[in-house]
Amino acid sequence: MKKGLMDVIVLLLAAIYLISVFIIPPSWWNDQLFTSGDKTIEVTVPSGYSAGEICLLFEEAGLISNSDRLAYWMQEYNIDRKIQPGRYVLKRGSAWEVARQMMETKPFRDRMTIIPGSDFTSVNKLFAKREVLLSALDRNSNFPSALMQFIPDNAKKRVTFMLPDTYFLPELEPDLLVKRSSGEWWKRVGKEIKDKGKLEEIERLSIIASLIEKEAQYDDERNTIAGVIFNRLKKGMPLQIDASIIYAWKNRGEVLKRVLYKHLTIESPYNTYKNTGLPPGPICIPSYESWLGALDPENHAFFYYVADANGRHIFSKTYEEHKKAIKKARQNSDQN
């Protein structure tokens, strides 16, 4: 090859190099040279984040150097709309390397369970900081907007509208738990209440459902127990529900394993032996089945019930029948 031609090729290559250095932005070079290594970084992707917001989150965490390039590769790999919330542990690298990791990586998700019959104190123990749940319940934005005009202002009473279930969340945040569980409540229970035209009765129904939850061990008895509660309310009789006495003493800091006659004298608005009508608030978080029981009380003439050794109830119409039922239940208990 002639020397003149070689000089021209060298000059062209030099020109291309200089142009690339001055015209192509440094961020492009950084992205190409930002190679992966052994260092891993944990990043939490919250619910509701767009692909663009996730890319910025990754750049701020130091996983990549250019969020725009990551957005490009996510779109190329068709994962920009498929990213699930959760905690990701990824190796830092170039945009395309991180995008490829996202194709193969499933996020870690924290598991939180709300048990039917638990109360504010029980749910509050799920979190290291005990004041955060109260703040989350107090934030209206954590509840479905259509529900807000019907639920109480009292934050602790709002815990009733967290549907018991197991929830997988991106992180252990009370706001996320309240938002997910109240959303599920509105989707399932709220639909039933709306269909029956009883939205205005939500707070009253929450109290009745909580009483049913604590009294019934079997789903096929929930509507029957609801019928007893409604019958007593209509007649102006005290509900005389032991679970409300247990709740009243728990508020005083004492946990009862068994309700004795002396416990019935407690001065509390939750004492349904002394006071007629419903207590001022729910005593626990009702299950879906208890909500259905409160919504559809069985039409019968029972005013009394007593549990046998297996937790099933004997229902009675009169107090005389009830006394016989108590005797029978005790005999069966002694035999077992």
C-alpha positions as CSV (number, residue, x, y, z in Angstrom):
1,M,0.0,0.0,0.0
2,K,1.4,3.4,-0.9
3,K,2.5,5.7,1.8
4,G,0.2,8.5,0.7
5,L,-2.9,6.2,1.0
6,M,-1.8,5.1,4.5
7,D,-1.4,8.7,5.6
8,V,-5.0,9.4,4.4
9,I,-6.4,6.4,6.3
10,V,-4.6,7.4,9.5
11,L,-5.9,10.9,9.2
12,L,-9.5,9.6,8.7
13,L,-9.3,7.4,11.7
14,A,-7.9,10.2,13.8
15,A,-10.7,12.5,12.6
16,I,-13.4,9.9,13.4
17,Y,-11.9,9.4,16.9
18,L,-11.8,13.2,17.6
19,I,-15.3,13.6,16.3
20,S,-16.6,10.8,18.5
21,V,-14.8,12.2,21.6
22,F,-16.2,15.7,21.1
23,I,-19.7,15.0,19.7
24,I,-20.8,11.8,21.6
25,P,-21.6,12.9,25.2
26,P,-19.5,11.5,28.1
27,S,-22.6,9.8,29.6
28,W,-22.7,7.5,26.6
29,W,-19.1,6.5,27.1
30,N,-19.7,6.0,30.8
31,D,-22.5,3.7,30.1
32,Q,-20.5,1.6,27.7
33,L,-17.5,1.4,30.1
34,F,-19.6,0.9,33.3
35,T,-18.9,-2.9,33.4
36,S,-20.5,-5.3,35.9
37,G,-18.6,-6.6,38.8
38,D,-19.2,-8.5,42.0
39,K,-20.7,-5.5,43.9
40,T,-24.5,-5.9,44.4
41,I,-26.9,-3.2,45.3
42,E,-30.3,-3.6,46.9
43,V,-33.1,-1.3,45.5
44,T,-36.8,-1.3,46.5
45,V,-39.2,-0.6,43.7
46,P,-42.4,0.8,45.3
47,S,-45.9,0.0,43.9
48,G,-47.1,2.3,41.1
49,Y,-43.7,3.4,39.8
50,S,-43.4,4.0,36.1
51,A,-40.5,2.5,34.1
52,G,-38.9,6.0,33.9
53,E,-39.2,6.4,37.6
54,I,-37.6,3.0,38.2
55,C,-34.7,3.8,35.9
56,L,-34.0,7.0,37.9
57,L,-34.2,5.0,41.1
58,F,-31.6,2.6,39.8
59,E,-29.3,5.5,38.7
60,E,-29.6,7.2,42.1
61,A,-28.7,3.9,43.8
62,G,-25.5,3.6,41.7
63,L,-26.6,0.5,39.6
64,I,-26.2,2.3,36.3
65,S,-24.8,5.6,35.1
66,N,-27.5,6.6,32.6
67,S,-31.3,6.1,33.3
68,D,-32.2,7.0,29.7
69,R,-30.1,4.1,28.4
70,L,-31.7,1.7,30.9
71,A,-35.2,2.9,29.8
72,Y,-34.1,2.2,26.2
73,W,-33.0,-1.4,26.9
74,M,-36.0,-2.1,29.1
75,Q,-38.2,-1.2,26.1
76,E,-36.0,-3.3,23.8
77,Y,-36.4,-6.3,26.0
78,N,-40.2,-5.6,26.5
79,I,-39.9,-5.4,30.3
80,D,-40.7,-1.7,30.8
81,R,-44.3,-2.5,31.7
82,K,-43.7,-5.8,33.4
83,I,-41.6,-4.8,36.4
84,Q,-43.1,-5.9,39.7
85,P,-42.7,-3.9,42.9
86,G,-40.4,-5.4,45.5
87,R,-36.8,-5.5,46.7
88,Y,-34.2,-6.2,43.9
89,V,-30.6,-7.3,44.6
90,L,-28.7,-6.6,41.3
91,K,-25.1,-6.3,40.2
92,R,-24.0,-2.8,39.1
93,G,-23.2,-2.6,35.4
94,S,-24.1,-1.1,32.0
95,A,-27.7,-0.3,31.1
96,W,-28.1,-3.4,29.0
97,E,-26.5,-5.7,31.6
98,V,-28.9,-4.4,34.3
99,A,-31.9,-4.7,31.9
100,R,-30.9,-8.3,31.2
101,Q,-30.7,-9.0,35.0
102,M,-34.2,-7.5,35.4
103,M,-35.5,-10.1,32.8
104,E,-34.3,-12.9,35.0
105,T,-34.7,-11.6,38.5
106,K,-37.8,-11.8,40.7
107,P,-38.1,-9.3,43.5
108,F,-38.1,-10.2,47.2
109,R,-41.5,-9.3,48.7
110,D,-42.3,-9.0,52.4
111,R,-45.2,-11.1,53.6
112,M,-47.6,-9.6,56.1
113,T,-50.7,-11.4,57.5
114,I,-53.7,-9.9,59.1
115,I,-55.5,-12.6,61.1
116,P,-59.3,-12.5,61.4
117,G,-60.2,-11.4,64.9
118,S,-57.0,-9.5,65.6
119,D,-57.2,-5.8,66.6
120,F,-55.2,-2.6,66.3
121,T,-52.7,-3.7,69.0
122,S,-52.1,-7.0,67.2
123,V,-51.5,-5.5,63.8
124,N,-49.4,-2.7,65.3
125,K,-47.0,-5.3,66.5
126,L,-46.1,-6.2,62.9
127,F,-44.0,-3.0,62.8
128,A,-40.8,-2.2,64.6
129,K,-42.0,1.4,65.3
130,R,-45.4,1.2,67.1
131,E,-46.7,4.7,66.1
132,V,-46.5,4.3,62.3
133,L,-49.7,2.2,61.9
134,L,-51.8,4.9,63.6
135,S,-50.4,7.5,61.2
136,A,-51.1,5.2,58.2
137,L,-54.7,4.7,59.3
138,D,-55.1,8.4,59.8
139,R,-54.1,9.2,56.2
140,N,-57.2,9.4,54.0
141,S,-55.1,8.8,50.9
142,N,-54.5,5.2,52.1
143,F,-58.2,4.3,51.7
144,P,-60.3,4.1,48.5
145,S,-61.8,7.5,47.9
146,A,-65.3,6.1,47.5
147,L,-65.1,4.7,51.1
148,M,-63.9,7.9,52.8
149,Q,-67.3,9.5,53.4
150,F,-68.6,6.5,55.2
151,I,-65.8,5.4,57.6
152,P,-65.1,6.9,61.0
153,D,-62.5,9.7,61.6
154,N,-61.1,7.7,64.5
155,A,-57.9,6.1,63.2
156,K,-58.0,3.0,65.4
157,K,-61.6,2.2,64.4
158,R,-60.5,2.3,60.7
159,V,-58.4,-0.8,61.3
160,T,-61.8,-2.7,60.8
161,F,-61.6,-1.9,57.1
162,M,-58.4,-3.8,56.6
163,L,-59.5,-7.1,55.1
164,P,-57.8,-10.1,56.8
165,D,-55.5,-11.9,54.4
166,T,-51.8,-12.5,53.6
167,Y,-50.3,-9.6,51.6
168,F,-47.0,-9.6,49.7
169,L,-45.6,-6.1,49.8
170,P,-42.5,-4.5,48.3
171,E,-41.4,-3.5,51.9
172,L,-42.7,-3.6,55.4
173,E,-44.5,-0.2,55.3
174,P,-47.8,0.4,57.1
175,D,-49.0,2.7,54.4
176,L,-48.7,-0.1,51.8
177,L,-50.5,-2.6,54.1
178,V,-53.4,-0.2,54.8
179,K,-53.7,0.7,51.2
180,R,-53.7,-2.9,49.9
181,S,-55.9,-4.4,52.6
182,S,-58.5,-1.5,52.5
183,G,-58.5,-1.8,48.7
184,E,-59.3,-5.5,49.0
185,W,-61.9,-4.7,51.6
186,W,-63.6,-2.3,49.3
187,K,-63.4,-4.7,46.3
188,R,-64.9,-7.6,48.2
189,V,-66.9,-6.4,51.2
190,G,-67.6,-2.9,49.9
191,K,-69.2,-4.4,46.8
192,E,-71.6,-6.5,48.9
193,I,-72.6,-3.5,51.1
194,K,-73.0,-1.3,48.0
195,D,-75.2,-3.9,46.3
196,K,-77.4,-4.1,49.3
197,G,-77.7,-0.3,49.5
198,K,-76.2,-0.2,53.0
199,L,-73.2,2.1,52.6
200,E,-74.7,4.6,55.2
201,E,-74.6,1.7,57.7
202,I,-70.9,0.8,57.3
203,E,-69.8,1.9,60.8
204,R,-72.7,0.1,62.5
205,L,-72.1,-3.0,60.4
206,S,-68.4,-3.0,61.3
207,I,-69.3,-3.2,65.0
208,I,-71.8,-6.1,64.5
209,A,-69.3,-8.0,62.2
210,S,-66.6,-7.7,64.9
211,L,-68.9,-9.1,67.5
212,I,-69.8,-12.0,65.2
213,E,-66.1,-12.7,64.5
214,K,-65.4,-13.2,68.2
215,E,-68.5,-15.2,68.9
216,A,-68.6,-17.6,65.9
217,Q,-66.1,-20.4,65.3
218,Y,-68.0,-21.9,62.4
219,D,-69.1,-20.1,59.2
220,D,-72.5,-21.7,59.1
221,E,-73.4,-20.1,62.5
222,R,-72.4,-16.5,61.6
223,N,-75.8,-15.5,60.1
224,T,-77.6,-17.2,63.0
225,I,-75.6,-15.2,65.6
226,A,-76.2,-12.1,63.6
227,G,-79.9,-12.8,63.8
228,V,-79.7,-13.0,67.6
229,I,-77.8,-9.7,67.8
230,F,-80.4,-8.0,65.6
231,N,-83.3,-9.5,67.6
232,R,-81.9,-8.2,70.9
233,L,-81.2,-4.8,69.4
234,K,-84.8,-4.5,68.2
235,K,-86.2,-5.5,71.6
236,G,-83.8,-3.2,73.5
237,M,-82.1,-6.0,75.3
238,P,-78.5,-5.9,76.4
239,L,-76.4,-8.0,74.0
240,Q,-74.6,-9.7,76.8
241,I,-71.6,-10.7,74.6
242,D,-68.6,-12.1,76.6
243,A,-66.2,-11.0,73.8
244,S,-67.0,-7.4,74.5
245,I,-66.2,-7.9,78.2
246,I,-62.8,-9.4,77.2
247,Y,-62.2,-6.4,75.0
248,A,-63.1,-4.0,77.8
249,W,-60.7,-5.6,80.2
250,K,-58.0,-5.7,77.5
251,N,-58.3,-1.9,77.2
252,R,-57.5,-1.8,80.9
253,G,-54.4,-3.9,80.4
254,E,-55.8,-7.2,81.7
255,V,-56.2,-10.3,79.4
256,L,-59.0,-12.6,80.5
257,K,-58.8,-16.3,79.7
258,R,-62.3,-16.8,81.1
259,V,-65.2,-14.4,81.8
260,L,-66.4,-14.7,85.4
261,Y,-69.3,-13.0,87.1
262,K,-67.0,-10.4,88.8
263,H,-65.8,-9.3,85.3
264,L,-69.3,-8.3,84.3
265,T,-69.2,-5.2,86.6
266,I,-66.5,-3.3,84.7
267,E,-67.4,0.3,84.0
268,S,-66.9,0.5,80.2
269,P,-69.0,1.5,77.2
270,Y,-68.0,-2.0,75.9
271,N,-69.7,-3.7,78.7
272,T,-72.7,-5.2,76.8
273,Y,-74.1,-6.6,80.0
274,K,-74.6,-3.2,81.6
275,N,-75.3,-1.2,78.5
276,T,-78.0,-1.6,75.8
277,G,-77.3,-1.1,72.1
278,L,-74.0,-1.6,70.3
279,P,-70.7,-0.8,71.9
280,P,-69.1,2.5,70.6
281,G,-66.7,0.7,68.2
282,P,-65.6,-2.6,66.7
283,I,-63.8,-5.0,69.0
284,C,-61.7,-6.7,66.3
285,I,-61.0,-7.0,62.6
286,P,-63.9,-9.1,61.1
287,S,-63.3,-11.7,58.4
288,Y,-65.1,-11.6,55.1
289,E,-67.5,-14.2,56.4
290,S,-68.4,-12.2,59.5
291,W,-69.1,-9.1,57.3
292,L,-71.5,-11.3,55.2
293,G,-73.2,-12.4,58.4
294,A,-73.8,-8.9,59.6
295,L,-75.1,-8.0,56.1
296,D,-77.5,-10.9,56.0
297,P,-78.7,-11.8,59.5
298,E,-80.8,-15.0,59.7
299,N,-84.5,-14.3,60.3
300,H,-85.4,-16.4,63.4
301,A,-86.9,-16.0,66.9
302,F,-83.7,-16.8,68.9
303,F,-82.5,-14.5,71.6
304,Y,-79.9,-16.6,73.4
305,Y,-77.1,-19.0,72.6
306,V,-74.4,-20.9,74.5
307,A,-71.3,-22.7,73.2
308,D,-70.8,-26.4,73.7
309,A,-67.4,-28.1,74.2
310,N,-66.7,-28.1,70.4
311,G,-67.4,-24.4,70.0
312,R,-70.8,-24.9,68.4
313,H,-73.8,-23.1,69.8
314,I,-77.2,-24.1,71.1
315,F,-79.7,-21.4,70.2
316,S,-82.8,-20.7,72.3
317,K,-85.9,-18.6,72.0
318,T,-86.6,-18.1,75.7
319,Y,-84.6,-17.7,78.9
320,E,-86.0,-21.0,80.3
321,E,-84.8,-22.8,77.1
322,H,-81.5,-21.1,77.5
323,K,-81.0,-22.3,81.0
324,K,-81.6,-25.9,79.9
325,A,-79.2,-25.4,77.0
326,I,-76.5,-24.1,79.4
327,K,-77.0,-27.2,81.6
328,K,-76.7,-29.5,78.5
329,A,-73.6,-27.7,77.2
330,R,-71.9,-28.1,80.6
331,Q,-72.8,-31.8,80.8
332,N,-71.4,-32.4,77.3
333,S,-68.3,-30.4,78.3
334,D,-67.8,-32.6,81.5
335,Q,-68.2,-35.8,79.5
336,N,-65.5,-34.6,77.0
